[in-house]
Amino acid sequence: MNKNVTIWHNPRCGKSREALKLLEAEGVEPTIVKYLDQTPSETELRRVLAMLGIGARDMMRTKEKIYKELGLRDVTDEDTLIEAMVKHPKLIERPVVILNDKAVIGRPPEKVMKLVKG
């Protein structure tokens, strides 16, 4: 299967590893972006948020210590939330799988299969 798939991946995350394994089992060889090392730009985050059809908070790991430290719970401004994810990529929910102009957050990991097979 030759699809142009990208995964924002954290190899330390079990869900991210599981999603990658599912893709590979389907013969998909995704471009792997270790987003903690290669942080998506503000433009890229906005593009993926639009593909997902969600707001910035819905793409954030709200239980991360840094989320609480930055006081993001009460922030309603999308620009501020996106800026926080750029500065602190640990806040980005994982894995994010992108295919052409569509994307999913792979939680549960089986969601990536709907995107790839869909």
NORNORDA-V72583 format. One record per residue. N is the residue number from 1. SS is DSSP state (alpha for helix, beta for strand, coil for the rest). Layout:
# NORNORDA-V72583
N_SS / N_SS
This chain:
# NORNORDA-V72583
1_coil / 2_coil / 3_coil / 4_coil / 5_beta / 6_beta / 7_beta / 8_beta / 9_coil / 10_coil / 11_coil / 12_coil / 13_coil / 14_alpha / 15_alpha / 16_alpha / 17_alpha / 18_alpha / 19_alpha / 20_alpha / 21_alpha / 22_alpha / 23_alpha / 24_alpha / 25_alpha / 26_coil / 27_coil / 28_coil / 29_coil / 30_coil / 31_beta / 32_beta / 33_beta / 34_coil / 35_coil / 36_coil / 37_coil / 38_coil / 39_coil / 40_coil / 41_coil / 42_alpha / 43_alpha / 44_alpha / 45_alpha / 46_alpha / 47_alpha / 48_alpha / 49_alpha / 50_alpha / 51_alpha / 52_alpha / 53_coil / 54_coil / 55_coil / 56_alpha / 57_alpha / 58_alpha / 59_alpha / 60_beta / 61_coil / 62_coil / 63_coil / 64_coil / 65_alpha / 66_alpha / 67_alpha / 68_alpha / 69_alpha / 70_coil / 71_coil / 72_alpha / 73_alpha / 74_alpha / 75_coil / 76_coil / 77_coil / 78_alpha / 79_alpha / 80_alpha / 81_alpha / 82_alpha / 83_alpha / 84_alpha / 85_alpha / 86_alpha / 87_alpha / 88_coil / 89_alpha / 90_alpha / 91_alpha / 92_beta / 93_coil / 94_coil / 95_coil / 96_beta / 97_beta / 98_beta / 99_beta / 100_coil / 101_coil / 102_beta / 103_beta / 104_beta / 105_beta / 106_coil / 107_coil / 108_coil / 109_coil / 110_coil / 111_alpha / 112_alpha / 113_alpha / 114_alpha / 115_alpha / 116_alpha / 117_alpha / 118_coil
